[in-house]
Amino acid sequence: MDDITTGQTRIIIKACVTDIPGNPQGRFRLLGDLFCQEFLGRNLDISYRGSSYDHVHIPCDFDSDQPIRRYFIYDLNITGTLQKEELLQLPHLVYYVSRNNSKW
């Protein structure tokens, strides 16, 4: 398996949308930043510049004021458009997260 810090990887995070603090419209970004800071030592990089970037698949109702759980999908260190077969070859890591007393 590729190293998560450099290899192309799909990260799937299931979270309660109301557990993600801040502006509801920015939840996908904040959750991605928190993950990347914890595991990669950097922020989510969704700007397409340079040799790689991060892509976010934003779920419906991510900005809901109801405590619903959604899957946030992040493709990290992507170097270009992936065909279905290429995507299936990427490591897929799944995390179920929750917040308790302001801690993940």
Secondary structure, DSSP 4 states (H G I P E B T S, - for coil): ---TTTS-EEEEEEEEGGGS-S-GGGHHHHHHHHHHHHHHSS----S--SS-EEEEEPPTTTT-SS--EEEEEEEEEE-S---HHHHHHS-EEEEE---BTTB-
